[in-house]
């Protein structure tokens, strides 16, 4: 079994499936509007972005499909909805770029990661173009060949 890579200390959740399914064209950093129990859950690392995407409507960006599991020790008087839609905070220029690009055929906006930036939680979103099945196979072949080259280089240095 392969080793699990360590995430950087500020990273809360990654969406590796997005990198597999889309060619990433442009990345944006957005703030999130969160409730108190969500921040506590994110501090504990209880978030998933696997099937999340960004919906652009009425001049605003919304994060849909992300799952933040509520802690059992969090507030009992608040009914926690783990999959609620969360508003993304972007400036008008960035929203204009996203709206213009999503109107084009084949482009979509996906969430790549959640991370800490000082004391705030940020979401990295990206403008992506969907990959076809043969593109995914080609990417896997490139990754495997790069891995073989790295192994050969590493073993060559040890033989001397």
N, C-alpha and C positions, 0 to 999 in steps of 0.2 A: 504494500500500500504506500502511496506517495506521502511525503511529509506535508503536513499542513503549514502553509506559509503564515507567518505572524503578520497581523495587521499593524499599521503604524499606530502609535499611541492615541492619536486624535480620531481615528476612524471608528465609526459606530457600526455601519453596515455597508456592504458592497453589493452591487448588482452585476455579477459576472455574466449572467445570461444576456444582458443587454450588449455587452461587448462581443458576444458570440453571434447574436442575431442581427446586429446593425453595424454599418460603417459609420463611425463617429466623425461628423463633419466639424462641429463647433461645440465648445463647452461653455456653460454659464454657471455662476455661483448665485444661489438664491437663499434667502432666509426663509424660515418656516414660522407659521403662527401655530403655537402649541399650547396645550393646557398643562397645568402643573403636574398631573399624574403622568403625562407623556414624557416630560423632562426627566422625572425620576426613573421611568422605565428605560429611557435612552441611556441614562447614567449606568444602569445595570446591563446595558447591551442587549435589550430585548426588542430588536427591530429586524424586519425583513423587507427587502425591496424587490423580491424576485419578479413579481408580475405587476410592478408599479409603472405608471405612465403619467404624463403631464397633459392635462386637458386645458386648452386655451379657449375661454369664452367670456364675453362681456368685458373685454379689456383686462382680464385677470388670468392668472395661471393657478391651477389647482393640481395637487398631487393626489392621485387616486390609486388604489390598490396596494398601498403600503400597509404593513401590519406592524403595529406597536402593541406588544402584549402587556396588559396592565399588571402591575405588581399586586400581590395579595395584601401587602402592607400599605398600599396607597389608600387614598381617601375612600371611605365607605359610603358617604352621602352623595357621591357623584357616580352616575351610571356611565361606565367607560365603554366606548365603542372602539375596538381596536382597528377597524378598517375605515374609519371616517375619512372624508375628503379634507385635506389640509391646504390652506392657502399658501402660495409661494410669494415671496416678496421680491419683486424685480422692478427696476426702473423702467420708464416708458420707452426709452430707446431700445433696451433689451427685449421688452415685450413686442415692440414693433418688428424687430428682426425675426423673432420667433413666429409671430403671426404671418409675416410675409413668406417665410420658408415653409411653414406647415401647409400653406395654401398650394404649394407646388406638389406635383405628383410624386409619391414615394417617400416623402419626408415625414418624420414623426419626432416627437419630443419625449425622451425617456429619462428617468432618474438613474444616475450612476452610483451615487454614494451619499451617505449621511456622515458628517464629521463635525468635530468641535473646532471652532476657530475662536480662540481666547475663551470667553464664557458663553458664546452663542453657538447654536446648532445651525449648521449650514447644509444645504442639499446641492450636490453637483448635478445639474441637468445637462443633457446634451441633445443636439439636433442630429438625428441619425437617418440614414437611408437603409432600408431593409435589404438584407443579404438573401440571395437565392441559395438553394441547396448546394450547387456546385461551388459557390463562393465559400461556403462554410468548409467544404472538403478541402479546397485549395488552401485556406488558412491553416487547417490542421496539418496538411502536408508540409507547409512552410515551417510551422512550429516544430514538427518532428525532425525535419532536416536540420534546423538550427540547433536543436538539442543534441543531435548526433555529432555535429561539428564541434560543439562545446565539449562533449565527452572526449572526442578524439584529441582536441587541444590539451585538455586536462591530463589525459593518459600519456601523451607524448612527453610532457614535462616530467612525469614521474618515472619514466623508463630510463632517463639519462643518468 
